[in-house]
Amino acid sequence: MIDILQIIATSPFLQRALIGAFLVAVIAAASGTFLVFRGLSFMASGVAHAALGGTALGIFLQDSGIAPWFDPIFGALLFAVLVAVFTGYAGESGITQKMEVAVGVSFALSMSLAVFLMYYIPPYRIPQIWGYLVGDILLLNDLDVILLASTAVLLGVITLMFNKEFVYVSVDMEGSIAHGMNARAYHYLMLIVSALAIALATKAVGAILVYAIIVAPAAASNELVKSVRGVIFSVFLIALFAELIGIASSFVLHVSPSAIAGILAALSYILALQIKRIKERVHVELDTKVEDIEEVFVETVVESSEDSHHNH
C-alpha cells in the first residue's frame, strides 16, 4: 500500500489520470443517467464522434490561415452543441425515435465532414483527429484536467438544481408540458450540457471509453436500482471502479486502460441483466410456492369444515 502511494505521489501523469477517472465518473453519473432515462444512449456516441468532425474543422481553419486562432477544442464543442440542438429540435414532441434518427444523421454528417477535411489537412496532424476516437487517460495534461473539472462541476450543479425537472422531461415529455412545465427549456438544457460534458470527456479519454463509461453503467444501474439518486450513485461507483481497474491493469498487463475500463463497463450491464433475471425467477418461484401453500391451506380448511359438518 505504501509503495502504491509513493508511486502516485511521484507520478504526475498518474495523478492526473486518477483525477480524470473521478471526473469522468461524475460526468457519467450526471449525464448518462438521464440520457438512458430519455432513451438517448446513442447520443453519447453521436456527440463523441461529432467531436472528430469539429476537431478536423478546427485544424483545417488553423492550417489554412482562415482562422489561426481557432483551437480544435472549440470545433469539438461547437459540433457537440449542434448535435444537441438538432437532437433536441427533433425530440420536442417527446418522440424518442425521432431523436435517435437525428443523432444518427448528425453522427454520419460529422464523420463525413471529418473524412472530407482530412484531405486538406497536413498528414502529421491527422493523428490528432483520431486521438479523439481512442484517447488515453494516462496522457491527460493540466488543461485537460481543468476543463474536465470545470465541466464536471457545472454539470453537477445543474443536475442538482434541476434534478426533478430532468426526471420529468426524461420520463414523460408530453405530460410535463401538459402540467405547465417549461419542458422544452429543460429538454434543451439537459441535452446541451450533457453534450458539452461528453465532448470534453472525449478530448480527455477518447470516444470509445466515453461511450462505454457513460452508457453501460447507467444502463446496468437502471436495471437493478429503483430510485433516481440510487441510479446516479451506482453509476458513479461502477464507472469509477472500471476506470481505476483499467489504470491498474495498464501497469500490470501493459494494456490500454481505456480498453479494460470499457470492457468492465460493458460487462457490468451484462451482469446486471443476469442478476435481474435471477431475481425475477426467484420472485416467480416464491409466488408459485405461496400460491401452492395458500391452495393447500384452503383445501385443508374446507376438508376440516366438511368433516366437522358431517360429524354433526
KACOR-V723311 format. One record per residue. N is the residue number from 0. RES is the residue in one small letter. SS is DSSP state (~ for helix, > for strand, _ for the rest). BURIAL is b if it has 9 or more other C-alpha atoms within 8 Angstrom, else e. D_CENTER is the distance of its C-alpha to the mean C-alpha in whole Angstrom. Layout:
<<N,RES,SS,BURIAL,D_CENTER> <N,RES,SS,BURIAL,D_CENTER>>
This chain:
<<0,m,_,e,32> <1,i,~,e,34> <2,d,~,e,33> <3,i,~,e,30> <4,l,~,e,30> <5,q,~,e,33> <6,i,~,e,30> <7,i,~,b,28> <8,a,~,e,30> <9,t,_,e,32> <10,s,_,e,29> <11,p,~,e,27> <12,f,~,b,25> <13,l,~,b,23> <14,q,~,b,23> <15,r,~,b,21> <16,a,~,b,19> <17,l,~,b,19> <18,i,~,b,18> <19,g,~,b,15> <20,a,~,b,14> <21,f,~,b,14> <22,l,~,b,13> <23,v,~,b,10> <24,a,~,b,9> <25,v,~,b,10> <26,i,~,b,8> <27,a,~,b,5> <28,a,~,b,7> <29,a,~,b,8> <30,s,~,b,6> <31,g,~,b,3> <32,t,~,b,7> <33,f,~,b,9> <34,l,~,b,7> <35,v,~,b,8> <36,f,~,b,11> <37,r,_,b,12> <38,g,_,e,12> <39,l,_,b,10> <40,s,~,b,7> <41,f,~,e,9> <42,m,~,b,9> <43,a,~,b,6> <44,s,~,b,9> <45,g,~,b,12> <46,v,~,b,11> <47,a,~,b,11> <48,h,~,b,14> <49,a,~,b,16> <50,a,~,b,16> <51,l,~,b,18> <52,g,~,b,21> <53,g,~,b,21> <54,t,~,b,21> <55,a,~,b,24> <56,l,~,b,26> <57,g,~,b,26> <58,i,~,b,28> <59,f,~,b,30> <60,l,~,b,31> <61,q,~,b,32> <62,d,~,b,34> <63,s,~,e,35> <64,g,_,e,37> <65,i,_,e,35> <66,a,_,e,33> <67,p,_,b,34> <68,w,_,e,32> <69,f,_,b,28> <70,d,_,b,26> <71,p,~,b,23> <72,i,~,b,21> <73,f,~,b,22> <74,g,~,b,22> <75,a,~,b,18> <76,l,~,b,17> <77,l,~,b,20> <78,f,~,b,18> <79,a,~,b,15> <80,v,~,b,17> <81,l,~,e,19> <82,v,~,b,16> <83,a,~,b,15> <84,v,~,b,18> <85,f,~,b,19> <86,t,~,b,17> <87,g,~,b,17> <88,y,~,e,21> <89,a,~,b,21> <90,g,_,b,19> <91,e,_,b,22> <92,s,_,e,23> <93,g,_,e,20> <94,i,_,e,20> <95,t,~,b,17> <96,q,~,e,19> <97,k,~,b,20> <98,m,~,b,17> <99,e,~,b,15> <100,v,~,e,19> <101,a,~,b,18> <102,v,~,b,15> <103,g,~,b,17> <104,v,~,e,20> <105,s,~,b,18> <106,f,~,b,17> <107,a,~,e,20> <108,l,~,e,22> <109,s,~,b,20> <110,m,~,b,21> <111,s,~,b,24> <112,l,~,b,25> <113,a,~,b,24> <114,v,~,b,26> <115,f,~,e,29> <116,l,~,b,29> <117,m,~,b,29> <118,y,_,e,32> <119,y,_,e,33> <120,i,_,b,32> <121,p,_,e,33> <122,p,~,e,32> <123,y,~,e,32> <124,r,~,b,29> <125,i,~,b,27> <126,p,~,e,25> <127,q,~,e,24> <128,i,~,b,22> <129,w,~,b,21> <130,g,~,b,20> <131,y,~,b,17> <132,l,~,b,16> <133,v,~,b,17> <134,g,_,b,17> <135,d,_,b,18> <136,i,~,b,17> <137,l,~,b,20> <138,l,~,e,21> <139,l,_,b,20> <140,n,_,e,23> <141,d,~,e,24> <142,l,~,e,23> <143,d,~,b,19> <144,v,~,b,19> <145,i,~,e,20> <146,l,~,b,18> <147,l,~,b,15> <148,a,~,b,17> <149,s,~,e,18> <150,t,~,b,14> <151,a,~,b,13> <152,v,~,e,16> <153,l,~,e,16> <154,l,~,b,13> <155,g,~,b,14> <156,v,~,e,17> <157,i,~,b,16> <158,t,~,b,14> <159,l,~,e,17> <160,m,~,e,20> <161,f,_,e,18> <162,n,~,b,16> <163,k,~,e,19> <164,e,~,b,19> <165,f,~,b,15> <166,v,~,b,16> <167,y,~,b,19> <168,v,~,b,17> <169,s,~,b,14> <170,v,~,e,17> <171,d,_,b,20> <172,m,~,b,20> <173,e,~,e,24> <174,g,~,e,25> <175,s,~,b,24> <176,i,~,b,26> <177,a,~,e,29> <178,h,_,e,29> <179,g,_,e,29> <180,m,_,e,26> <181,n,_,e,25> <182,a,~,b,22> <183,r,~,e,22> <184,a,~,e,21> <185,y,~,b,19> <186,h,~,b,17> <187,y,~,b,17> <188,l,~,e,17> <189,m,~,b,13> <190,l,~,b,12> <191,i,~,b,14> <192,v,~,b,13> <193,s,~,b,9> <194,a,~,b,11> <195,l,~,b,13> <196,a,~,b,10> <197,i,~,b,8> <198,a,~,b,12> <199,l,~,b,13> <200,a,~,b,11> <201,t,~,b,12> <202,k,~,b,15> <203,a,~,b,15> <204,v,~,b,13> <205,g,_,b,13> <206,a,~,b,11> <207,i,~,b,11> <208,l,~,b,10> <209,v,~,b,7> <210,y,~,b,6> <211,a,~,b,7> <212,i,~,b,6> <213,i,~,b,2> <214,v,~,b,4> <215,a,~,b,7> <216,p,~,b,7> <217,a,~,b,6> <218,a,~,b,9> <219,a,~,b,11> <220,s,~,b,11> <221,n,~,b,12> <222,e,~,b,15> <223,l,~,e,16> <224,v,_,b,16> <225,k,_,e,18> <226,s,_,e,18> <227,v,~,e,15> <228,r,~,e,15> <229,g,~,b,15> <230,v,~,b,12> <231,i,~,b,11> <232,f,~,b,13> <233,s,~,b,12> <234,v,~,b,9> <235,f,~,b,10> <236,l,~,b,13> <237,i,~,b,11> <238,a,~,b,9> <239,l,~,b,12> <240,f,~,e,15> <241,a,~,b,13> <242,e,~,b,13> <243,l,~,b,17> <244,i,~,b,18> <245,g,~,b,17> <246,i,~,b,19> <247,a,~,b,22> <248,s,~,b,22> <249,s,~,b,23> <250,f,~,e,26> <251,v,~,e,27> <252,l,_,e,27> <253,h,_,e,26> <254,v,_,b,23> <255,s,_,b,20> <256,p,~,b,18> <257,s,~,b,15> <258,a,~,b,16> <259,i,~,b,17> <260,a,~,b,13> <261,g,~,b,12> <262,i,~,b,14> <263,l,~,b,14> <264,a,~,b,10> <265,a,~,b,11> <266,l,~,e,15> <267,s,~,b,13> <268,y,~,b,12> <269,i,~,b,16> <270,l,~,b,17> <271,a,~,b,16> <272,l,~,b,18> <273,q,~,e,21> <274,i,~,e,21> <275,k,~,b,21> <276,r,~,e,23> <277,i,~,e,26> <278,k,~,e,25> <279,e,~,e,26> <280,r,~,e,29> <281,v,~,e,30> <282,h,~,e,30> <283,v,~,e,32> <284,e,~,e,35> <285,l,~,e,35> <286,d,~,e,36> <287,t,~,e,38> <288,k,~,e,40> <289,v,~,e,40> <290,e,~,e,42> <291,d,~,e,44> <292,i,~,e,45> <293,e,~,e,46> <294,e,~,e,48> <295,v,~,e,50> <296,f,~,e,51> <297,v,~,e,52> <298,e,~,e,54> <299,t,~,e,55> <300,v,~,e,56> <301,v,~,e,58> <302,e,~,e,60> <303,s,~,e,61> <304,s,~,e,62> <305,e,~,e,64> <306,d,~,e,66> <307,s,~,e,66> <308,h,~,e,68> <309,h,~,e,70> <310,n,~,e,71> <311,h,_,e,72>>
